[in-house]
Amino acid sequence: MPFADLGLSPELVQAVQAKGYDTPTPIQAQAIPQVLMMRDLIAIAQTGTGKTASFVLPMIDILAHGRRRAMMPRSLILEPTRELAAQVAENFEAYGVNHDLKMALLIGGVQMGDQVKALNEGVDVLIATPGRLMDLFERGKILLTGCDLLVIDEADRMLDMGFIPDIETICSKLPSTRQTLLFSATMPLPIKKLADKFLSNPKSIEVARPASTNINIAQHKVPVANSRSKREVLRHLLKTDDVTTAMIFCNRKTTVRELNKSLRSHGFASGEIHGDMDQPARLAELQRFKDGQVNILVCSDVAARGLDIKGVSHVFNFDTPWHPDDYVHRIGRTGRAGATGRAFTLVAPEDAEAIENVEKLTKMTIPVFEVALDDRAERPRREREERAPREERAPREERSRRADKPRREDRPAREDRHVREERAPRREARSDAPRRAPREDREPPSQPGEWNGPVPGFLNISAL
C-alpha cells in the first residue's frame, strides 16, 4: 500500500517520496487513517517501526487549515528528552516543506528568549519537554486553551523519568474536546490509567507485543570473567565483528566518560553523550556521529529512546541495563527500517540477575557468544602486574643495576664490631663548643618555697 492510499494530500506524499519512502510501515498504515479521522489513538509498537512519522504526517495535513495566534499553539507534542524533541522537529521540517506551517521547539539547556519570541509570533506545532513547558506556563508565557491536538510520545519513558504528574497537569489545562494521541513501546499500568483518564474512546493499535524485540537484530550475550575484563572484550569485538558504526550503552555517566577516554587511547574514533552535557554539546556530538566523524558513540540511556540514526550496525551493552525495558530500546538503535543489526551484551557475574530479568521480559533466551581471548590478553593489566614476578615488574634500569651487584654469597663477610670500632678514628671535641659543667659542680636545687630565679638589684636598695 503506497502513502497516497492512506488519505494524505498530494503535497505531503510528494515530500515523503522525496525523502526516499514509498511504502508505509505497519504502524504508519494503521495509525495515519485513524488520526486523519480525528480519533483518539493508543499505539503500542516497538522502537524503530516508524512511530514518529505515523503522527507527524497526518498532523501536517490537519494543521494545513487554520490560522496561528500569539502565545496559543494549535498543537502540542510532548517528548521525554531533548534529543527526541529535536528529532521530531527535523521530521516536521523535512515533511512540511510544501506547507506553510510554523513550529517552535521548547527544550531545556538553551536560552529561553528565542523560544518566547517564537511563541509570541504564533506557532502551529509546539514540540516540548514537560519541564520547559511547565516553566514557561508558570511564567505566563504560553496559553494552552487553543491547543486542539496533543501527542504524548514515548509515554513509558515519561513514566520512568517521573513526568507523569507534569503530563496530568498539562492535560488538565488543555481543552476537553481535543484529540489525543498516545504512543508507547510498552503499556505499564500507570500509562493505562493515564490513557483511561485523558483519552476519549481511543482506537488501540498494536503492531508488536509489548517489550518484544526486533527480529532483524541478532542478539548475543557475552560472558566475561569480571567487570574489569569488559574493556578488553569490547575492544576485541569492535576489531573483529565487522563494525561500521556502533553505539555503546553504559548505566552511569562516569562510566561513559571513562570508557570513551579508554577507547580513544586505543585508537578508536569515538564520542560520548550523557545527561551532564549541555544541549549544544549533545547535539554537536550527535551530529559528528551522523556525519561519520566518529563511528562509535558511547552514551547513557539518554540516547536509548527514539533516536533515528541510519546505518548503526552494532549496539553494545557495556552494562546490562537495570530496567529490562531499557534493553529493548537500546538494541532498537540498530536494525531500523527493515535493516539488520547485531547487539552484544557484556555479562559479568554481577549482571546475572539483570540479564535474567531481560530474558523474562522478552520471553526469549539470548544466545551466548563466546569470545576467544588468551588468558594473558583477557586478564586485566593490574592483575597481571600483581601476579608477575618482582623481577618482571621492576624497571629496566633497576634490573640492570641489580645484575651488576655481586650476589650475597660472593660478598666479603662483614667485619667484627670491635674491629670496626678500633679502625674508626675517635671524634675530637670541638674547641669552640661550650663545655658542660660536671654534675657535682652544678648548683643544688632550691628548697620548696624559696626563690629560684635571679635576684633583681633594686631589692638591695633601701627606701629610707
C-alpha positions in Angstrom: 0.0 0.0 0.0 1.6 3.4 -1.0 1.3 6.5 1.1 -1.2 8.0 -1.4 -3.8 5.4 -0.4 -3.7 6.5 3.3 -5.6 9.7 2.6 -2.6 12.1 2.7 -2.5 15.2 0.5 -0.5 15.1 -2.8 1.9 17.7 -1.5 2.6 15.7 1.6 3.0 12.4 -0.4 5.5 14.3 -2.7 7.6 15.4 0.3 7.6 11.8 1.7 8.7 10.4 -1.7 11.4 13.0 -1.9 12.9 11.5 1.3 13.0 8.1 -0.3 10.0 6.4 1.3 7.3 4.8 -0.8 5.6 2.2 1.4 4.4 2.9 5.0 5.4 0.7 7.9 2.7 -1.3 9.7 2.3 1.3 12.4 2.0 4.1 9.8 -0.5 2.2 7.7 -2.8 1.7 10.7 -2.3 4.9 12.6 -2.4 7.6 9.8 -6.1 6.9 8.7 -7.2 7.0 12.3 -5.5 10.3 13.1 -7.0 11.9 9.9 -10.4 10.8 11.1 -9.7 12.9 14.3 -9.9 9.9 16.6 -8.0 9.4 19.9 -5.3 6.8 19.5 -3.2 4.5 21.6 -0.4 3.0 19.6 1.9 0.3 21.0 4.8 -0.5 18.8 8.5 -1.5 19.3 11.1 1.1 18.7 12.4 1.6 15.2 9.0 0.9 13.5 8.3 4.5 12.3 6.2 5.8 15.1 7.3 9.4 14.6 6.1 9.6 11.0 2.8 8.0 12.0 1.7 11.2 13.8 3.8 13.8 12.1 2.4 13.1 8.6 -1.3 13.3 9.4 -0.7 16.3 11.7 0.7 18.3 8.8 -2.4 17.8 6.8 -4.7 18.5 9.7 -2.9 21.8 10.6 -2.8 22.9 6.9 -6.1 24.6 7.5 -6.4 27.2 10.2 -4.6 30.3 11.5 -2.0 30.9 14.2 -2.5 33.1 17.3 0.1 34.6 19.6 1.1 32.5 22.7 -1.5 29.9 21.8 -0.1 26.9 19.9 -2.5 24.9 17.8 -1.0 21.5 18.6 1.4 20.1 21.2 3.9 17.2 21.1 5.4 16.1 24.4 8.8 14.3 24.3 10.8 12.9 27.2 14.2 14.1 26.1 15.7 17.0 24.2 17.2 14.7 21.5 13.8 13.2 20.7 12.2 16.7 20.6 14.9 17.9 18.2 14.4 14.8 16.0 10.6 15.3 15.7 11.3 18.9 14.8 13.6 17.7 12.0 10.8 15.4 10.7 8.4 18.4 10.6 10.9 20.5 8.7 11.5 17.6 6.2 7.9 16.6 5.5 6.3 20.0 5.8 8.4 21.7 3.1 5.3 22.1 0.9 3.1 23.5 3.7 3.1 26.9 5.4 3.4 25.7 9.0 5.4 27.3 11.8 7.0 25.3 14.5 8.6 26.0 17.9 10.9 23.8 20.0 10.8 24.2 23.8 13.6 22.3 25.4 15.9 22.9 28.3 19.6 23.7 28.1 19.1 26.6 25.7 18.2 30.2 26.2 14.5 31.0 26.7 14.4 34.3 24.9 14.2 32.9 21.4 11.6 30.4 22.4 9.4 33.1 23.9 9.7 35.2 20.8 8.6 32.3 18.6 5.6 31.7 20.8 4.6 35.4 20.7 4.6 35.3 16.9 2.2 32.2 16.9 3.0 28.6 16.1 1.1 25.7 14.6 3.2 23.0 16.2 4.8 23.2 19.6 7.3 20.4 20.4 8.4 20.5 24.1 9.8 18.6 27.0 7.5 18.7 30.1 9.9 20.5 32.3 10.5 23.6 30.0 6.8 23.7 29.0 5.7 23.8 32.7 8.3 26.5 33.4 7.0 28.8 30.6 3.4 28.1 31.6 4.0 29.1 35.2 5.7 32.3 34.0 2.6 33.1 31.9 4.4 33.0 28.6 2.1 30.4 27.0 -1.6 29.6 26.9 -2.8 26.1 26.2 -6.5 26.8 25.7 -6.2 26.9 21.9 -4.4 23.5 21.6 -6.7 21.0 19.8 -4.3 18.2 19.2 -2.0 16.6 21.8 0.6 13.9 21.2 2.3 12.1 24.1 5.3 10.3 22.7 7.3 7.6 24.4 4.8 7.5 27.3 6.6 4.7 29.1 9.8 6.7 29.1 7.9 9.6 30.6 6.9 7.3 33.4 10.5 6.3 34.0 11.6 9.9 34.2 8.9 11.0 36.6 7.0 13.2 34.1 3.5 11.7 34.7 2.4 14.4 37.2 3.5 17.1 34.8 1.6 15.4 32.0 -1.5 15.2 34.1 -1.2 18.9 34.9 -0.7 19.8 31.2 -3.7 17.7 30.1 -5.9 19.4 32.6 -5.0 22.8 31.1 -6.0 21.7 27.5 -9.4 21.9 26.0 -11.6 18.9 26.9 -12.6 18.4 23.2 -9.1 18.0 22.0 -7.7 15.0 20.0 -5.1 13.0 22.0 -2.6 10.5 20.6 -0.5 8.3 22.9 2.5 6.4 21.6 4.5 4.0 23.7 6.7 0.9 23.3 5.2 -0.8 26.4 2.0 -0.3 28.3 2.6 -0.5 32.1 -0.3 0.0 34.4 0.3 3.8 35.2 0.2 4.5 31.5 -3.0 2.6 31.0 -4.6 4.6 33.9 -3.4 7.8 32.2 -4.9 6.8 28.9 -8.2 5.9 30.6 -8.3 9.3 32.3 -7.5 11.6 29.4 -8.4 9.8 26.2 -11.9 9.5 24.9 -12.9 6.2 23.2 -9.4 5.7 21.8 -8.6 3.4 18.9 -5.9 0.9 20.1 -3.2 -0.3 17.6 -0.6 -2.8 18.5 1.8 -3.9 15.8 4.0 -5.9 18.1 3.5 -7.4 21.5 4.8 -5.2 24.4 8.5 -5.5 25.2 9.2 -7.6 22.0 12.5 -7.1 20.2 13.1 -6.6 16.5 13.5 -9.9 14.7 16.1 -8.2 12.4 18.5 -7.8 15.3 20.9 -10.7 16.1 21.2 -10.7 19.9 24.1 -12.2 21.9 25.2 -12.1 25.5 29.0 -12.3 26.1 30.1 -13.8 29.4 33.1 -12.1 30.9 35.2 -13.1 34.0 34.6 -9.8 35.8 33.8 -6.2 35.3 37.5 -5.3 34.7 37.6 -7.6 31.7 34.8 -5.8 29.8 37.0 -3.3 28.1 39.3 -5.9 26.7 36.4 -8.0 25.4 34.7 -4.9 23.9 37.8 -3.8 22.0 38.1 -7.4 20.7 34.6 -7.3 19.4 35.0 -3.8 17.9 38.0 -5.0 15.9 36.7 -8.5 14.8 33.0 -8.2 14.2 32.9 -6.0 11.1 31.7 -2.9 13.0 30.9 0.1 10.8 29.1 2.3 13.3 28.2 1.3 16.9 26.5 2.7 19.9 27.8 1.6 23.3 25.4 2.0 26.3 26.5 2.3 30.0 24.5 2.6 33.1 26.5 5.5 34.6 27.6 8.8 33.3 31.1 8.4 34.8 31.4 5.0 33.0 30.6 6.8 29.7 33.4 9.3 30.2 35.9 6.8 31.3 35.1 4.3 28.5 35.2 6.9 25.8 38.6 8.1 27.1 39.9 4.5 27.1 38.7 3.8 23.5 40.3 7.0 22.3 43.6 6.0 23.9 43.4 2.7 21.9 43.0 4.4 18.6 39.2 4.2 18.2 37.2 7.2 16.8 34.7 7.6 19.5 32.5 10.2 21.1 30.2 10.5 24.1 26.8 11.7 25.1 25.2 11.8 28.6 23.0 13.9 30.8 25.8 16.1 32.3 26.5 17.6 28.9 24.6 20.8 27.9 22.3 20.7 24.9 24.6 22.3 22.3 27.4 19.9 23.2 25.0 16.9 23.0 23.6 18.0 19.6 27.1 18.6 18.3 28.3 15.2 19.3 25.2 13.5 17.7 25.9 15.4 14.5 29.5 14.3 14.5 28.3 10.7 14.8 25.7 11.1 12.0 28.3 12.8 9.7 30.8 9.9 10.2 33.5 12.0 12.0 33.3 9.3 14.8 31.9 5.8 14.2 31.5 4.9 17.9 29.2 6.7 20.3 29.4 5.9 24.0 26.2 7.0 25.7 23.9 6.7 28.6 20.2 5.9 28.4 19.5 9.5 27.3 20.2 8.2 23.8 18.3 4.9 24.1 14.8 6.2 23.1 13.7 7.0 19.6 16.9 8.4 18.1 16.8 7.5 14.4 20.4 7.3 13.2 20.7 5.5 10.0 23.3 2.8 9.4 24.0 1.8 13.0 25.4 -1.7 12.5 26.0 -2.7 16.2 24.8 -1.9 19.7 26.9 -2.9 22.7 25.5 -3.0 26.2 28.7 -2.4 28.2 26.5 -2.6 31.3 23.4 -4.8 31.4 20.5 -2.3 31.9 19.0 -2.0 35.3 15.5 -1.8 33.9 14.6 -4.6 31.4 12.5 -2.2 29.3 15.7 -0.2 28.5 17.2 -3.3 26.8 14.5 -3.2 24.1 15.1 0.4 23.4 18.9 0.2 23.5 19.2 -2.5 20.9 16.5 -0.8 18.9 19.0 1.8 17.7 20.1 -0.8 15.1 18.0 -2.8 12.7 15.8 0.1 11.9 13.5 0.5 8.9 14.0 -3.2 7.8 17.8 -3.2 8.1 19.7 -5.9 10.0 21.8 -5.3 13.1 23.8 -7.0 15.8 23.5 -6.4 19.6 26.0 -7.7 22.2 25.5 -7.5 26.0 28.6 -8.0 28.2 27.5 -10.0 31.2 29.7 -10.2 34.3 28.8 -12.4 37.3 27.2 -9.4 39.0 24.9 -8.9 35.9 23.3 -12.3 36.1 20.1 -11.1 37.7 19.7 -8.2 35.4 20.1 -10.3 32.2 17.6 -12.9 33.6 15.1 -10.1 34.0 15.7 -9.1 30.4 15.1 -12.6 29.2 11.9 -12.9 31.3 10.5 -9.7 29.8 11.4 -10.5 26.2 10.4 -14.2 26.7 13.5 -15.4 24.9 16.9 -16.9 25.9 19.6 -14.7 24.4 22.3 -16.9 22.7 25.7 -17.0 24.3 28.6 -15.6 22.2 32.0 -16.8 23.3 35.0 -14.5 22.9 38.2 -16.4 22.4 40.9 -14.5 24.2 44.1 -15.9 25.7 44.3 -15.7 29.4 47.0 -13.1 29.4 45.1 -10.8 27.0 41.9 -11.2 28.9 43.4 -10.7 32.3 43.4 -7.0 33.4 46.8 -5.2 33.5 46.7 -4.7 37.2 46.1 -8.4 37.9 48.9 -9.3 35.5 51.3 -6.9 37.3 50.3 -8.4 40.7 50.9 -11.9 39.5 54.1 -11.2 37.6 57.5 -11.9 39.3 59.1 -9.0 41.0 62.0 -9.0 38.5 59.5 -8.6 35.6 57.7 -5.7 37.4 60.9 -3.8 38.2 62.0 -1.1 35.7 64.7 -2.0 33.2 67.4 0.3 34.8 66.7 -1.2 38.3 67.1 -4.8 36.9 70.4 -3.9 35.2 71.6 -2.3 38.5 70.7 -5.4 40.4 72.5 -7.5 37.9 75.7 -5.5 38.4 75.7 -6.2 42.2 77.5 -9.3 43.4 75.4 -12.0 44.9 75.2 -12.3 48.7 77.3 -15.4 48.9 80.0 -13.7 46.8 80.3 -10.6 49.0 83.0 -10.5 51.7 81.9 -11.3 55.2 81.1 -8.3 57.5 83.9 -7.3 59.9 83.5 -7.8 63.6 82.1 -4.8 65.5 85.1 -4.4 67.7 87.5 -4.4 64.8 85.4 -1.6 63.1 85.4 0.4 66.3 89.2 0.2 66.6 89.7 1.2 63.0 87.3 4.1 63.2 89.1 7.3 64.4 87.7 8.9 67.5 86.0 12.3 67.1 87.9 15.2 68.5 85.8 17.5 70.7 85.2 20.9 69.2 87.2 23.6 71.0 84.6 26.3 70.4 81.7 24.3 71.8 80.8 25.2 75.4 81.7 22.5 77.9 79.0 21.2 80.2 79.8 21.5 83.9 80.2 18.3 85.9 77.3 17.1 87.8 79.0 17.8 91.2 79.8 21.5 90.3 76.2 22.3 89.4 74.1 24.5 91.8 72.0 22.3 94.1 68.2 22.5 93.6 66.3 25.1 95.7 64.1 24.2 98.6 60.3 24.4 98.3 59.1 28.0 98.8 62.5 29.6 98.0 63.1 32.0 95.1 64.9 30.0 92.4 65.5 32.8 89.9 67.9 35.7 89.6 67.6 38.4 92.3 67.0 41.9 90.9 69.4 44.6 92.0 66.8 47.1 93.2 65.8 44.8 96.0 69.0 45.6 97.9 68.3 49.4 97.9 66.6 50.8 101.0 63.7 53.2 100.6 64.9 55.3 103.7 
